[in-house]
Amino acid sequence: MTMCCGCDTNIIREDGFEQLHVHTSMGSILDGFGEPEEYALRAKEQNMKFLTITDHGMMSAIPRQMRAAEKMGLHPIYGCELYLNDMQRPGVFYKDLDPIQQKAFRKSYHLLAIAYNETGYKNLVKLSSYAWEHGFYYKPRVNYAVLNQYKEGIYFTSCCYNSEIGQAFERGGADEADQMIEWYMAMFPGNFWLEIMLLDFKKQKPYDIYIIRAAEKYRLPIIITNDVHYCNAADARVQQYMLMIQRKSTIADIEKKQGDGEEVFELQDTNLSYKSVREINQKWRTDYSDAIPPEILEQAKANTVKLAESCKGVKLDRSLKLPQIDNADEKFQTAVMEGFMALKLPITKEYVDRIKEEIELICRKGFSSYLLIQQKIINEARRIAPELMGWDCEDEAVGPLRGSSGGSLACCCLGITTMDSLKHDLMFSRFLNENRGSRDIKYKFNKSKVVFTKENSLVA
């Protein structure tokens, strides 16, 4: 199923392309092999302007994506390749379904989603969270209802051959695939794109031909991606080993399948690297020029830039996200001093100066709420552990300390640690100092407010 373009290939350009479908090892578990930092360096070397990450079902790579993009002077584009199954909804249980329904219940279709504004980013987070909290069955999945609820601010694409459209094409050809495209057009009006790829996967070429015809039929924008799973072509073999682990296959299993003439999923494509525009063009010339007209190739490449440009203004609130505690500084100071007295720590100049220093810096750096929250968590662990275990295990529930927190006398006073840092000569500066932590903020601490007396009481 091919169509000869018979057009002038001189129009093929060596610029104007962005990778918009990219997987990492930390997000696409046992599937992606590349790292955000690798992709950022590769994008910079190829004069690209954007760094997009679209991991399977999760968005855990975003912090590293942001840092890598900033380091290389790129714009981060936030996305996710969602898993979709509309049978995954309240009241539907696998054990209650017949065998045919059970097979459909376990199926997960792919759907690429890219946020083009802050609302879209927040909705992507909600979709991913819903998938893990409520839709998980072998994979974190969403359904149509939650997609409709949180679709604002997001572009969706037809994705790969494992999408609903791709699998409809597999089952019933263009007619059935058309029905799925019409469904998505109605669900995401104005925000649905079609996607082609230049892969080694044998079924990709006829599918691309169909997608191109569908784009013309429905007047939908079309993009070209490479379904990137690793940075360099030499990494293909490693990714295949990862897929073998994921699918619990051995080399012997694969060789047997190949001998029987079966299509081997683990070896279906060795062409998923982070390609430059020149490599995309070369792959087209070698394997796809008989299927994709050059003007469609150029349009699809240009649309990747157009889509990325429309998404680059997404700004994330990167401030510390903690519950708000009213009058946190005052409550923190009081809790520390009450703990100091309860522990009967020595009221010497060394201890008094140290606790004042710690309280002042912790408040000024904006960590009083954080430590109060930690105190609540520790106290609850101590309270509930004996009830759950049936024996007195308060200390075992939390341990004496964690990391550099042992250097904080204030943490000891709050009960977060059980370590007297002065007695054991531990440095507070390893826990917090002038050059670490958040920026200085307005605070309510006043050194003259904390006074020790011989009667071991706090005087304000």
C-alpha positions as CSV (number, residue, x, y, z in Angstrom):
1,M,0.0,0.0,0.0
2,T,2.1,2.9,-1.3
3,M,1.7,6.0,-3.3
4,C,4.4,7.6,-5.4
5,C,4.8,11.3,-4.9
6,G,6.7,12.0,-8.1
7,C,7.5,15.4,-6.7
8,D,10.7,17.5,-6.5
9,T,12.7,16.5,-3.5
10,N,14.8,19.7,-3.6
11,I,12.2,21.3,-1.3
12,I,13.4,19.2,1.6
13,R,14.9,21.6,4.2
14,E,17.7,20.9,6.7
15,D,16.1,22.9,9.5
16,G,12.7,23.5,11.1
17,F,12.0,20.4,13.2
18,E,11.5,19.7,16.9
19,Q,11.2,16.3,18.6
20,L,7.8,16.2,20.4
21,H,7.5,12.5,21.4
22,V,10.3,11.6,23.8
23,H,10.7,8.9,26.5
24,T,13.2,8.8,29.4
25,S,14.5,5.9,31.6
26,M,13.0,7.5,34.7
27,G,9.5,7.9,33.4
28,S,9.0,5.2,30.8
29,I,10.1,2.3,32.9
30,L,11.8,-0.6,31.1
31,D,11.0,1.2,27.8
32,G,12.8,4.5,27.6
33,F,16.6,4.5,27.9
34,G,17.5,8.2,27.3
35,E,18.1,10.8,30.0
36,P,16.8,14.4,30.0
37,E,20.3,15.8,30.1
38,E,21.4,13.7,27.1
39,Y,18.4,14.8,25.1
40,A,19.0,18.5,26.0
41,L,22.6,18.3,24.8
42,R,21.6,16.5,21.6
43,A,18.9,19.1,21.0
44,K,21.4,21.9,21.5
45,E,23.9,20.3,19.2
46,Q,21.2,20.1,16.5
47,N,20.1,23.8,16.9
48,M,16.7,22.8,18.2
49,K,15.0,25.3,20.6
50,F,12.8,23.0,22.7
51,L,13.1,20.0,25.0
52,T,10.0,17.9,25.2
53,I,9.5,14.9,27.4
54,T,6.4,12.7,27.0
55,D,6.9,9.7,29.3
56,H,4.4,6.8,29.5
57,G,1.7,7.6,32.1
58,M,3.8,9.8,34.4
59,M,5.6,13.2,34.6
60,S,8.4,12.4,37.0
61,A,11.2,13.6,34.7
62,I,10.0,17.2,34.6
63,P,12.3,18.6,37.3
64,R,15.4,17.2,35.5
65,Q,13.9,18.3,32.2
66,M,13.5,21.9,33.5
67,R,17.1,22.0,34.8
68,A,18.5,20.4,31.6
69,A,16.6,22.8,29.4
70,E,17.7,25.8,31.4
71,K,21.4,24.7,31.3
72,M,21.2,24.4,27.5
73,G,19.1,27.5,26.8
74,L,16.1,25.5,25.6
75,H,12.3,25.9,26.2
76,P,10.9,22.9,28.1
77,I,7.6,21.5,26.6
78,Y,5.6,19.4,29.1
79,G,3.7,16.3,27.9
80,C,2.7,12.8,28.7
81,E,1.9,9.7,26.7
82,L,-1.3,8.6,28.4
83,Y,-2.6,5.1,28.7
84,L,-6.3,5.0,27.8
85,N,-9.0,2.4,28.5
86,D,-12.6,3.5,28.8
87,M,-13.7,0.3,30.6
88,Q,-11.6,1.5,33.5
89,R,-14.2,3.3,35.5
90,P,-16.0,3.0,38.8
91,G,-18.2,-0.1,39.1
92,V,-16.4,-2.2,36.5
93,F,-14.3,-5.1,37.9
94,Y,-12.2,-7.5,35.9
95,K,-13.6,-10.6,37.7
96,D,-17.2,-9.7,36.7
97,L,-16.5,-9.6,33.0
98,D,-16.7,-12.3,30.3
99,P,-13.5,-13.4,28.5
100,I,-13.9,-11.0,25.6
101,Q,-14.6,-8.1,28.0
102,Q,-11.6,-9.1,30.1
103,K,-9.4,-8.9,27.1
104,A,-10.7,-5.4,26.3
105,F,-10.4,-4.4,30.0
106,R,-6.7,-5.2,30.1
107,K,-5.9,-3.3,26.8
108,S,-4.2,0.1,27.1
109,Y,-4.2,2.5,24.2
110,H,-1.7,5.3,23.8
111,L,-2.6,9.0,23.5
112,L,0.0,11.7,23.3
113,A,-0.9,14.9,25.4
114,I,1.1,18.1,25.4
115,A,0.2,21.2,27.6
116,Y,0.1,24.5,25.8
117,N,-0.6,26.7,28.9
118,E,-0.5,26.6,32.7
119,T,-4.1,25.2,32.9
120,G,-3.1,22.4,30.5
121,Y,-0.1,21.5,32.7
122,K,-2.2,21.4,35.8
123,N,-4.7,19.2,33.9
124,L,-1.9,16.9,32.7
125,V,-0.9,16.4,36.4
126,K,-4.5,15.6,37.3
127,L,-4.8,13.1,34.5
128,S,-1.6,11.4,35.4
129,S,-2.5,11.4,39.1
130,Y,-6.0,10.0,38.4
131,A,-4.4,7.2,36.2
132,W,-2.2,6.1,39.1
133,E,-4.7,6.5,41.9
134,H,-7.9,5.3,40.3
135,G,-7.2,3.8,36.9
136,F,-4.3,1.5,37.5
137,Y,-4.5,-2.0,36.1
138,Y,-1.1,-3.2,35.0
139,K,-0.6,0.3,33.7
140,P,-1.8,3.8,34.9
141,R,-4.8,4.5,32.7
142,V,-7.4,7.3,32.1
143,N,-10.8,7.0,30.6
144,Y,-13.0,9.3,28.4
145,A,-14.8,10.8,31.3
146,V,-11.6,12.1,33.0
147,L,-10.2,13.2,29.7
148,N,-13.2,15.3,29.0
149,Q,-13.0,16.7,32.5
150,Y,-9.3,17.7,32.3
151,K,-8.8,18.4,28.5
152,E,-8.5,22.2,28.7
153,G,-5.1,23.6,27.7
154,I,-3.9,20.4,26.2
155,Y,-3.1,19.3,22.6
156,F,-3.7,15.6,21.8
157,T,-2.3,13.6,18.9
158,S,-3.1,10.4,17.2
159,C,0.1,9.0,18.6
160,C,1.6,5.7,17.5
161,Y,0.3,2.4,16.1
162,N,-0.7,1.4,19.7
163,S,-3.2,4.2,19.8
164,E,-7.0,3.7,19.5
165,I,-6.8,5.0,16.0
166,G,-3.9,2.7,15.1
167,Q,-5.6,-0.4,16.5
168,A,-8.8,0.5,14.8
169,F,-6.9,0.7,11.5
170,E,-5.4,-2.7,12.4
171,R,-8.9,-4.2,12.9
172,G,-11.0,-2.6,10.3
173,G,-8.8,-0.5,8.1
174,A,-9.6,3.2,7.1
175,D,-13.3,3.0,7.8
176,E,-13.0,2.0,11.5
177,A,-10.0,4.3,12.0
178,D,-12.0,7.2,10.6
179,Q,-14.7,6.6,13.2
180,M,-12.0,7.0,16.0
181,I,-10.6,10.1,14.4
182,E,-14.1,11.7,14.3
183,W,-14.6,10.7,18.0
184,Y,-11.4,12.5,19.0
185,M,-12.2,15.5,16.9
186,A,-15.5,15.8,18.7
187,M,-13.8,15.3,22.1
188,F,-10.9,17.7,21.5
189,P,-12.3,20.3,19.0
190,G,-9.4,22.4,17.6
191,N,-6.8,20.7,19.8
192,F,-6.4,17.4,18.0
193,W,-3.4,16.7,15.7
194,L,-2.4,13.7,13.6
195,E,1.0,12.1,13.9
196,I,3.2,10.2,11.5
197,M,6.5,8.4,12.1
198,L,9.4,7.1,10.0
199,L,10.1,3.8,11.8
200,D,11.3,0.4,10.8
201,F,8.1,-1.2,12.1
202,K,6.6,-2.9,9.1
203,K,3.0,-1.7,9.7
204,Q,4.1,2.0,10.1
205,K,4.3,2.9,6.4
206,P,0.7,1.9,5.5
207,Y,-0.5,3.5,8.7
208,D,1.3,6.8,7.8
209,I,-0.3,6.7,4.3
210,Y,-3.7,6.4,6.0
211,I,-2.9,9.2,8.4
212,I,-1.9,11.5,5.6
213,R,-5.1,10.8,3.7
214,A,-7.1,11.3,6.9
215,A,-5.4,14.7,7.5
216,E,-6.5,15.8,4.1
217,K,-10.0,14.4,4.5
218,Y,-10.6,16.0,7.9
219,R,-8.4,19.1,7.5
220,L,-6.4,18.3,10.6
221,P,-2.8,19.4,11.2
222,I,-0.1,16.7,11.0
223,I,3.2,16.4,12.8
224,I,6.1,14.0,12.4
225,T,7.8,12.4,15.4
226,N,10.3,9.7,16.0
227,D,8.9,8.1,19.2
228,V,12.2,8.6,20.8
229,H,13.2,6.1,23.4
230,Y,17.0,6.6,23.5
231,C,19.5,9.3,22.6
232,N,21.9,7.6,20.2
233,A,21.4,4.9,17.6
234,A,24.0,2.7,19.4
235,D,21.6,2.5,22.4
236,A,19.0,0.5,20.5
237,R,20.3,-2.8,21.7
238,V,20.1,-1.8,25.3
239,Q,16.5,-0.7,24.9
240,Q,15.7,-4.1,23.3
241,Y,17.1,-5.8,26.4
242,M,14.9,-3.6,28.6
243,L,11.9,-4.6,26.5
244,M,12.8,-8.3,26.9
245,I,12.9,-7.8,30.7
246,Q,9.5,-6.0,30.6
247,R,7.9,-8.8,28.6
248,K,9.8,-11.5,30.4
249,S,11.3,-12.8,27.2
250,T,14.7,-14.4,26.6
251,I,17.0,-14.4,23.6
252,A,15.9,-18.0,23.0
253,D,12.3,-17.0,23.0
254,I,13.0,-14.3,20.4
255,E,15.0,-16.6,18.2
256,K,12.2,-19.2,18.3
257,K,9.6,-16.5,17.3
258,Q,11.8,-15.4,14.5
259,G,12.2,-19.0,13.3
260,D,8.4,-19.4,13.3
261,G,8.0,-16.2,11.2
262,E,6.4,-14.2,14.0
263,E,6.7,-10.5,14.4
264,V,8.9,-9.9,17.5
265,F,7.9,-6.9,19.5
266,E,11.2,-6.6,21.3
267,L,13.0,-6.3,18.0
268,Q,10.4,-4.4,16.0
269,D,12.3,-1.2,15.7
270,T,16.0,-0.1,16.1
271,N,15.2,3.4,14.8
272,L,14.0,5.2,18.0
273,S,17.0,7.5,18.6
274,Y,16.8,11.3,19.0
275,K,17.2,12.1,15.4
276,S,18.3,15.4,13.9
277,V,16.4,16.9,11.0
278,R,19.0,15.6,8.6
279,E,18.6,12.1,9.9
280,I,14.8,12.4,9.6
281,N,15.3,13.6,6.0
282,Q,17.7,10.7,5.2
283,K,15.3,8.1,6.7
284,W,12.5,9.6,4.5
285,R,14.7,9.4,1.4
286,T,15.8,5.9,2.1
287,D,12.5,4.3,3.2
288,Y,9.5,6.6,3.0
289,S,9.8,8.8,-0.1
290,D,7.4,6.4,-1.9
291,A,4.8,6.9,0.8
292,I,5.1,10.5,2.1
293,P,5.1,13.4,-0.5
294,P,8.0,15.8,0.2
295,E,5.5,18.7,0.7
296,I,3.7,16.7,3.4
297,L,7.1,15.9,5.1
298,E,7.9,19.6,5.2
299,Q,4.5,20.5,6.4
300,A,4.7,17.9,9.2
301,K,8.2,19.1,10.3
302,A,7.1,22.8,10.2
303,N,4.1,21.9,12.4
304,T,6.4,20.5,15.1
305,V,7.9,23.9,15.4
306,K,4.5,25.6,15.3
307,L,3.1,23.3,18.0
308,A,6.2,23.8,20.2
309,E,6.1,27.6,19.8
310,S,2.5,27.6,21.0
311,C,3.5,25.7,24.1
312,K,6.7,27.5,25.2
313,G,5.0,30.1,27.4
314,V,4.0,27.6,30.1
315,K,5.4,28.9,33.4
316,L,5.4,26.7,36.4
317,D,5.2,27.8,40.0
318,R,8.4,26.4,41.4
319,S,7.9,27.7,45.0
320,L,7.9,25.3,47.9
321,K,4.5,23.7,48.2
322,L,3.5,23.1,51.8
323,P,0.3,23.4,53.9
324,Q,-0.1,26.9,55.2
325,I,0.4,27.2,59.0
326,D,-0.8,30.4,60.5
327,N,1.8,32.2,62.6
328,A,4.2,29.4,61.8
329,D,7.3,31.3,63.1
330,E,5.8,32.0,66.5
331,K,4.4,28.5,66.8
332,F,7.8,27.0,65.8
333,Q,9.7,29.1,68.4
334,T,7.3,28.2,71.1
335,A,7.4,24.4,70.2
336,V,11.2,24.5,70.2
337,M,11.5,26.2,73.5
338,E,8.9,23.9,75.1
339,G,10.9,20.9,73.8
340,F,14.1,22.4,75.1
341,M,12.7,22.7,78.6
342,A,11.0,19.2,78.5
343,L,14.4,17.6,77.6
344,K,16.0,19.5,80.5
345,L,18.9,20.6,78.3
346,P,21.7,22.6,80.0
347,I,21.0,26.3,80.2
348,T,24.5,27.3,79.4
349,K,25.7,30.0,77.0
350,E,26.7,27.4,74.5
351,Y,23.2,25.9,74.4
352,V,21.4,29.2,74.6
353,D,23.4,30.8,71.7
354,R,23.0,27.7,69.6
355,I,19.2,27.4,69.9
356,K,18.8,31.1,69.3
357,E,21.0,30.8,66.2
358,E,19.0,27.9,64.8
359,I,15.6,29.4,65.5
360,E,16.6,32.7,63.8
361,L,18.1,31.1,60.7
362,I,15.3,28.5,60.3
363,C,12.6,31.2,60.5
364,R,14.5,33.6,58.2
365,K,15.0,30.8,55.6
366,G,11.3,30.0,55.7
367,F,11.5,26.5,57.1
368,S,9.4,26.9,60.3
369,S,6.3,25.5,58.7
370,Y,8.2,22.6,57.2
371,L,9.7,21.5,60.5
372,L,6.3,21.8,62.2
373,I,4.9,19.5,59.6
374,Q,7.8,17.1,60.1
375,Q,7.1,17.2,63.9
376,K,3.4,16.3,63.2
377,I,4.4,13.4,61.0
378,I,7.0,12.0,63.5
379,N,4.5,12.4,66.4
380,E,1.8,10.5,64.5
381,A,4.3,7.7,63.6
382,R,5.2,7.4,67.3
383,R,1.5,7.4,68.3
384,I,0.2,4.9,65.8
385,A,3.1,2.4,65.6
386,P,2.4,0.6,68.9
387,E,-1.3,0.4,67.9
388,L,-0.4,-1.2,64.6
389,M,2.4,-3.5,65.7
390,G,0.9,-4.5,69.1
391,W,4.1,-3.7,71.1
392,D,6.0,-0.6,72.3
393,C,7.9,0.4,69.2
394,E,7.8,4.2,69.2
395,D,11.5,4.6,68.8
396,E,11.7,1.9,66.1
397,A,9.0,3.7,64.2
398,V,11.1,6.7,63.4
399,G,14.7,6.1,64.3
400,P,17.1,8.5,66.0
401,L,17.6,10.8,63.0
402,R,18.0,11.1,59.2
403,G,20.9,12.5,57.4
404,S,22.2,16.0,58.5
405,S,19.1,16.6,60.7
406,G,21.2,15.2,63.6
407,G,23.1,18.5,63.5
408,S,20.0,20.5,64.5
409,L,19.3,21.1,68.2
410,A,15.9,22.5,67.2
411,C,15.0,19.2,65.5
412,C,15.9,17.5,68.7
413,C,13.7,19.9,70.7
414,L,10.8,19.2,68.4
415,G,11.2,15.4,68.7
416,I,12.1,15.0,65.0
417,T,15.5,13.5,66.2
418,T,16.7,12.1,69.5
419,M,20.2,13.5,69.0
420,D,21.7,16.3,71.2
421,S,23.9,17.8,68.5
422,L,26.0,19.8,71.0
423,K,26.7,16.8,73.2
424,H,27.9,14.8,70.1
425,D,29.7,17.8,68.5
426,L,27.5,17.8,65.3
427,M,27.4,20.9,63.1
428,F,24.1,22.7,62.5
429,S,25.7,24.2,59.3
430,R,25.5,20.7,57.6
431,F,21.7,20.9,58.1
432,L,21.2,24.5,57.2
433,N,23.4,27.5,56.7
434,E,23.4,31.0,55.1
435,N,24.2,29.6,51.7
436,R,21.7,26.7,51.6
437,G,17.9,26.6,51.5
438,S,15.4,29.1,50.2
439,R,15.8,32.8,49.9
440,D,15.5,35.0,52.9
441,I,11.9,36.1,53.6
442,K,10.1,38.3,56.1
443,Y,9.8,36.6,59.5
444,K,8.6,37.4,63.0
445,F,11.5,36.2,65.1
446,N,13.0,38.5,67.7
447,K,16.0,37.4,69.6
448,S,15.1,39.4,72.6
449,K,11.8,37.5,72.8
450,V,13.5,34.2,73.9
451,V,14.8,34.5,77.5
452,F,16.0,31.7,79.8
453,T,15.7,32.0,83.5
454,K,17.1,30.0,86.4
455,E,13.7,28.5,87.0
456,N,13.9,26.7,83.6
457,S,11.0,28.6,82.2
458,L,10.4,30.5,79.0
459,V,9.8,34.2,79.5
460,A,8.4,36.2,76.6
